[in-house]
Amino acid sequence: MTETQTEATSAEGAELTHRGCPVVHTDYTQETEIFGHYALLDPDREKARFLFNDTTDRGFFMLQRYDDVREGFQQHVTWTTDVRSALRPGSSNERLLPQDLNGQEHVKLRRILNQFFAPAAVRRMEQMATERCIELIEELKPEGSIDFVAEFAIRYPTDLFLALLGLPVSDGDFFLEWSEDYFNALLAGRPAEATESKKKIMDYFDQAVNDRRENPLDPDLDMVTRLVTARIDDQPIPQEDITTICLTLMLAGLDTTRSALGYIFAHLATHPEDRRAITEDPSLVPNAVEEFLRTFPLVIQAGREVQEPGEFHGLELEKGDVVWLGVAQANRDPRKFPEPDEVKLDRAGANQHLAFGGGPHRCLGMHLARLELKVVMEEWHKRIPEYQIPDGTELRERGGQLTMTSLPLEWDV
């Protein structure tokens, strides 16, 4: 931010404010030790109801407390996804669908996609999801040690993503390399470096779409066929839009699930009482999934851009302002969740978390994500109930969109 965009409230050295909000300089994009970002997010939430963060070129107004964040997700008419991330407002130059759409355009495309992510559709995937999970665990079990993040937590959702699109799971071997290169460059703010990997991914999707045009399957069961044959306002969906939808589903589903699994297993590896509880009583798993999503949300924030001047509980906003919807801060708000930093597998109301956002842009794949986490927790602990992190391991997390960079696990063979 430029000097003219913030003003001191009083003498030199006093707290700076911007339109009445305390100004903070917290950088949430740096790599830290595990949980290092929560050590920043939680105190910022308690400094003031609203803050202004000046660490990006545009800066952003921070909504941090549960009730405010939940209400903020409902401001979809005047706060739009023209900015999807408060930390990377320029990332909206990378076109995504349906996230970039608002109003009726968004509703019409979501209506086409919803049938593949509805609870009934996800239940149809459960057998395949379970079988693939067991295959991966049985493949890794004899090793006695792995990097869980690199060898399981990203492989599993990649396989399910390909299966969801009706594409060969065996393609995961090379597709995973492309997607990792793309994720790493994009999230590090190096879009130019992402170009080559993105081209490989988009060419792959383009070929898959062309194949479905020549060899269509059942559009009620095959997503790509559905996209090829669907009409919006009596017009077919353009080829470029279909491949962009495929790319969006990849970006939304792989890194986030890897993140959730990493934090879940880091917790269970270091809290044997919780690990043994779900091993001995798998009926705890569904609520445990919700509690883990609350404590370690897949995405720590969502961005929005203000489209017209207005006021939000005394916060004055102008057209073009960037708003931070603090998902992680809301999920750990003691005003909503007692003892929020503690994982309680049987916590009442854990599913009231905001890990999947809210409003019309609420995460399309939330039911699939829940299924993936549930299946992994159940099937892993049937086969490898005891494991630990090797002594002396330093666990680190990537900033921006949190994920663990590595999680070594070991167990007796």
VOGU-3710 file (C-alpha; in Angstrom, 3 decimals, decimal comma):
1> mtetqteats> 0,000/0,000/0,000  1,152/3,573/-0,608  1,666/5,987/2,251  -1,410/7,992/1,234  -3,680/4,987/1,752  -3,131/4,785/5,505  -3,260/7,537/8,055  -1,973/7,757/11,615  -4,582/8,189/14,305  -2,388/10,487/16,374
11> aegaelthrg> 1,284/11,201/16,908  4,144/9,343/15,266  4,379/5,797/16,596  0,652/5,560/17,314  -1,485/2,866/15,763  -2,174/3,367/12,066  -5,702/3,142/10,771  -7,253/2,960/7,335  -10,827/4,204/7,150  -11,072/3,626/10,882
21> cpvvhtdytq> -9,629/0,090/10,826  -6,394/-0,761/12,615  -3,692/-1,493/10,044  -1,721/-4,743/10,336  1,260/-5,948/8,346  0,921/-9,702/8,868  2,223/-11,702/5,910  0,325/-14,982/5,596  2,166/-16,130/2,460  5,495/-17,210/3,959
31> eteifghyal> 6,492/-20,786/4,709  6,542/-21,419/8,461  6,770/-24,213/10,968  3,566/-26,255/11,223  0,672/-24,238/12,687  2,745/-21,067/12,305  -0,023/-19,373/10,344  -2,629/-20,096/12,992  -0,273/-18,433/15,479  -0,696/-15,308/13,324
41> ldpdrekarf> -4,359/-15,644/12,377  -5,802/-16,176/15,841  -4,185/-13,107/17,477  -5,167/-10,902/14,532  -8,794/-11,962/14,995  -8,661/-10,778/18,598  -6,986/-7,407/17,872  -10,148/-5,875/16,467  -13,373/-6,933/14,816  -12,147/-5,605/11,469
51> lfndttdrgf> -8,575/-4,989/10,323  -6,925/-3,576/7,239  -3,918/-5,543/5,998  -1,424/-3,628/3,844  0,859/-6,463/2,701  -0,481/-6,578/-0,879  -0,567/-3,861/-3,526  -4,291/-3,332/-2,998  -4,538/-4,249/0,663  -7,648/-5,902/2,089
61> fmlqryddvr> -10,250/-5,457/4,798  -10,370/-8,489/7,091  -13,592/-10,081/8,349  -12,371/-12,536/10,974  -15,093/-13,575/13,388  -17,572/-16,349/12,771  -20,786/-14,350/12,491  -19,179/-11,706/10,276  -17,538/-14,217/7,948  -20,732/-16,246/7,614
71> egfqqhvtwt> -22,681/-13,071/6,790  -19,923/-11,945/4,443  -20,398/-15,036/2,286  -24,001/-13,940/1,773  -23,018/-10,554/0,282  -22,634/-12,192/-3,115  -24,572/-9,529/-5,030  -22,246/-6,653/-4,146  -19,123/-8,594/-3,073  -18,182/-10,740/-6,044
81> tdvrsalrpg> -15,565/-13,324/-6,958  -13,864/-10,847/-9,279  -11,239/-11,285/-6,555  -11,085/-14,897/-5,354  -8,119/-14,557/-2,992  -7,404/-11,510/-0,875  -3,752/-12,560/-0,790  -3,448/-12,888/-4,566  -6,020/-10,564/-6,148  -4,174/-10,862/-9,450
91> ssnerllpqd> -4,820/-14,616/-9,494  -8,285/-13,850/-10,830  -6,529/-13,343/-14,165  -6,329/-17,142/-14,210  -9,824/-17,960/-15,454  -11,794/-20,495/-13,415  -15,324/-21,813/-13,881  -17,831/-21,665/-12,270  -16,048/-19,549/-9,610  -15,626/-16,515/-11,868
101> lngqehvklr> -19,321/-16,339/-12,666  -21,864/-14,482/-10,586  -25,641/-14,176/-10,610  -27,651/-16,232/-13,089  -24,592/-17,195/-15,164  -23,193/-18,920/-12,083  -26,522/-20,554/-11,218  -26,979/-22,017/-14,712  -23,536/-23,614/-14,862  -23,711/-24,897/-11,278
111> rilnqffapa> -27,044/-26,534/-12,151  -25,285/-28,635/-14,787  -22,418/-29,636/-12,497  -24,394/-30,184/-9,293  -25,681/-33,625/-10,267  -22,137/-35,018/-10,189  -21,384/-33,638/-6,731  -24,725/-34,154/-4,993  -24,814/-36,594/-2,042  -26,419/-39,334/-4,156
121> avrrmeqmat> -23,734/-39,042/-6,849  -20,972/-39,103/-4,257  -22,468/-42,231/-2,671  -22,223/-43,925/-6,062  -18,486/-43,234/-5,988  -17,937/-44,681/-2,523  -17,156/-48,245/-3,584  -14,621/-47,112/-6,162  -13,143/-44,586/-3,719  -12,795/-47,281/-1,074
131> ercielieel> -11,249/-49,803/-3,440  -8,664/-47,321/-4,710  -7,822/-46,230/-1,178  -7,236/-49,833/-0,097  -5,041/-50,470/-3,149  -2,809/-47,518/-2,331  -2,544/-48,401/1,358  -1,692/-52,029/0,591  0,915/-50,860/-1,909  2,586/-48,608/0,679
141> kpegsidfva> 2,144/-50,711/3,821  5,167/-53,009/3,269  7,439/-49,963/2,989  7,166/-49,191/6,702  7,727/-45,473/6,076  6,619/-42,888/3,529  6,268/-39,192/2,970  2,522/-39,234/3,499  1,969/-35,895/1,741  3,851/-36,814/-1,432
151> efairyptdl> 3,121/-40,527/-1,665  -0,484/-40,755/-0,523  -2,254/-37,473/0,300  -1,909/-36,083/-3,244  -2,029/-39,399/-5,147  -5,392/-40,443/-3,771  -7,425/-37,338/-4,699  -5,695/-37,241/-8,093  -6,899/-40,765/-8,836  -10,440/-39,925/-7,734
161> flallglpvs> -10,427/-36,725/-9,765  -9,565/-38,647/-12,931  -12,217/-41,243/-12,135  -14,785/-38,488/-11,550  -14,136/-37,194/-15,066  -14,293/-40,717/-16,458  -10,588/-40,651/-17,375  -8,075/-43,486/-16,834  -6,767/-43,598/-13,276  -3,511/-44,932/-14,727
171> dgdfflewse> -2,950/-41,453/-16,207  -2,322/-40,251/-12,667  1,371/-41,081/-12,956  2,094/-38,266/-15,406  -0,898/-36,069/-14,600  0,262/-35,735/-10,988  3,643/-34,355/-12,088  1,999/-31,751/-14,302  -0,482/-30,679/-11,640  2,214/-30,392/-8,960
181> dyfnallagr> 4,382/-28,197/-11,184  1,351/-26,044/-11,941  0,237/-25,744/-8,297  3,697/-24,844/-7,054  4,280/-22,105/-9,629  0,771/-20,658/-9,357  0,639/-20,514/-5,563  4,140/-19,037/-5,423  2,986/-16,161/-7,602  5,026/-17,227/-10,641
191> paeateskkk> 2,348/-17,583/-13,351  4,878/-17,490/-16,178  6,494/-20,662/-14,849  3,091/-22,356/-14,752  2,513/-21,896/-18,488  4,215/-25,084/-19,698  2,511/-27,355/-17,165  -0,837/-25,714/-17,774  -0,512/-26,284/-21,517  0,096/-30,004/-20,952
201> imdyfdqavn> -2,922/-30,209/-18,651  -5,204/-28,282/-20,995  -4,081/-30,318/-24,006  -4,903/-33,472/-22,030  -8,381/-32,165/-21,195  -8,903/-31,008/-24,779  -8,142/-34,502/-26,064  -10,514/-36,033/-23,492  -13,320/-33,683/-24,525  -12,777/-34,431/-28,208
211> drrenpldpd> -12,901/-38,143/-27,431  -16,276/-37,733/-25,711  -17,601/-35,820/-28,698  -16,730/-38,804/-30,885  -17,585/-41,486/-28,318  -20,198/-40,107/-25,907  -21,140/-42,038/-22,781  -24,195/-41,742/-20,543  -24,479/-37,994/-19,747  -26,208/-38,799/-16,470
221> ldmvtrlvta> -23,130/-40,694/-15,294  -20,204/-39,241/-17,261  -19,369/-35,619/-16,498  -17,434/-34,802/-19,667  -20,237/-36,188/-21,828  -22,702/-34,094/-19,833  -20,635/-30,958/-20,464  -20,325/-31,754/-24,163  -24,065/-32,299/-24,606  -25,391/-29,638/-22,199
231> riddqpipqe> -27,035/-26,405/-23,303  -27,156/-23,076/-21,503  -29,723/-20,680/-22,963  -29,967/-23,089/-25,919  -26,230/-22,742/-26,622  -23,608/-25,483/-26,215  -20,830/-24,892/-23,725  -17,740/-23,777/-25,674  -14,806/-26,189/-25,783  -12,559/-23,707/-23,981
241> ditticltlm> -15,074/-23,398/-21,164  -15,307/-27,174/-20,760  -11,542/-27,560/-20,452  -11,471/-24,611/-18,039  -14,110/-26,345/-15,897  -11,912/-29,457/-15,804  -8,903/-27,354/-14,787  -10,957/-25,624/-12,094  -12,107/-28,917/-10,594  -8,478/-30,034/-10,489
251> lagldttrsa> -7,322/-26,859/-8,754  -10,206/-26,940/-6,292  -9,972/-30,596/-5,362  -6,409/-31,884/-5,290  -4,282/-29,494/-3,247  -7,069/-28,890/-0,719  -7,604/-32,585/-0,019  -3,850/-33,112/0,249  -3,792/-30,290/2,795  -6,614/-31,707/4,890
261> lgyifahlat> -5,144/-35,219/4,931  -1,724/-33,920/5,900  -2,965/-32,011/8,932  -5,303/-34,822/9,976  -2,549/-37,418/9,955  -0,042/-35,086/11,594  -2,538/-34,697/14,431  -3,317/-38,388/14,682  0,377/-39,316/14,599  1,030/-37,076/17,589
271> hpedrraite> -2,201/-37,743/19,501  -2,367/-41,517/19,966  -5,501/-41,258/22,103  -7,457/-39,818/19,156  -5,910/-42,288/16,720  -6,877/-45,236/18,875  -10,346/-43,840/19,472  -11,240/-43,823/15,765  -9,480/-47,169/15,221  -11,544/-48,825/17,931
281> dpslvpnave> -14,770/-46,998/17,097  -15,032/-46,039/13,392  -18,470/-44,540/14,052  -16,551/-41,507/15,368  -15,067/-40,834/11,941  -17,847/-38,743/10,292  -17,928/-36,232/13,158  -14,138/-36,357/13,409  -13,976/-35,326/9,730  -16,080/-32,255/10,519
291> eflrtfplvi> -13,935/-31,398/13,529  -10,745/-31,695/11,500  -12,232/-29,506/8,759  -13,116/-26,957/11,424  -9,690/-26,999/13,042  -7,596/-27,290/9,880  -9,751/-25,844/7,071  -8,807/-26,653/3,506  -8,623/-22,935/2,599  -7,850/-20,266/5,204
301> qagrevqepg> -9,532/-17,357/3,406  -11,680/-16,361/0,466  -11,424/-13,066/-1,352  -14,183/-10,817/-2,634  -14,230/-7,511/-4,530  -16,709/-4,792/-3,555  -18,821/-3,660/-6,510  -20,543/-0,632/-4,975  -19,994/1,558/-1,918  -21,618/0,344/1,254
311> efhglelekg> -21,364/-0,273/4,965  -20,960/-3,551/6,846  -21,605/-3,202/10,595  -19,822/0,138/10,646  -17,069/-0,882/8,205  -17,094/1,600/5,331  -16,337/-0,028/1,981  -15,797/1,525/-1,422  -16,059/0,116/-4,934  -12,923/-1,893/-5,746
321> dvvwlgvaqa> -12,052/-2,749/-2,136  -10,790/-6,272/-1,486  -12,409/-8,172/1,376  -10,816/-11,070/3,256  -13,342/-13,652/4,488  -11,335/-15,327/7,240  -12,444/-18,947/7,084  -9,721/-20,272/9,396  -10,216/-17,470/11,892  -13,985/-18,017/11,957
331> nrdprkfpep> -13,572/-21,756/12,441  -11,396/-21,140/15,498  -13,452/-18,281/16,923  -14,064/-18,902/20,642  -17,306/-16,930/20,348  -18,686/-19,846/18,326  -16,601/-22,879/19,294  -15,538/-23,335/22,947  -11,862/-24,229/23,334  -11,438/-23,835/19,578
341> devkldraga> -7,772/-24,858/19,415  -8,542/-28,308/20,804  -9,542/-31,182/18,534  -12,600/-32,857/20,045  -13,676/-35,804/17,948  -17,160/-35,727/19,447  -17,609/-31,938/19,376  -21,284/-30,985/19,100  -21,985/-28,692/16,153  -18,623/-29,280/14,493
351> nqhlafgggp> -20,352/-29,328/11,106  -21,266/-25,652/11,496  -17,741/-24,775/10,343  -17,168/-22,596/7,284  -14,412/-24,684/5,715  -16,394/-24,940/2,480  -17,358/-21,281/2,418  -20,987/-20,217/2,130  -23,574/-18,648/-0,114  -24,025/-19,589/-3,788
361> hrclgmhlar> -20,264/-20,081/-4,245  -20,060/-22,673/-1,485  -17,628/-25,430/-2,454  -19,100/-27,603/-5,193  -17,056/-30,636/-4,105  -17,744/-30,557/-0,358  -19,562/-33,898/-0,277  -16,794/-35,562/-2,270  -14,143/-34,087/0,042  -15,977/-35,449/3,074
371> lelkvvmeew> -16,174/-38,877/1,458  -12,462/-38,908/0,642  -11,448/-37,971/4,182  -13,866/-40,460/5,729  -12,698/-43,342/3,527  -9,020/-42,659/4,164  -9,438/-42,402/7,928  -11,440/-45,636/8,074  -9,387/-47,756/5,692  -5,931/-46,570/6,791
381> hkripeyqip> -6,568/-47,322/10,443  -7,895/-50,784/9,655  -4,521/-51,591/8,108  -1,977/-49,300/9,793  -3,419/-48,384/13,206  -0,085/-47,444/14,804  2,340/-44,975/13,209  4,458/-42,028/14,216  6,519/-39,152/12,898  10,257/-39,933/13,054
391> dgtelrergg> 12,132/-38,277/15,894  13,789/-35,006/14,966  11,435/-34,250/12,072  10,695/-30,568/11,509  7,253/-30,103/10,003  6,752/-27,089/7,734  3,735/-25,559/6,011  3,385/-23,524/2,847  1,743/-20,121/3,169  -1,153/-18,647/1,217
401> qltmtslple> -3,194/-21,801/0,798  -1,852/-23,943/3,587  -0,465/-27,391/3,056  2,325/-29,335/4,683  5,418/-29,551/2,543  6,233/-33,022/3,879  4,928/-35,488/6,476  7,205/-38,479/7,113  5,369/-41,352/8,786  6,774/-44,694/9,939
411> wdv> 5,276/-47,890/11,314  6,324/-51,436/12,125  6,182/-53,927/9,266
//
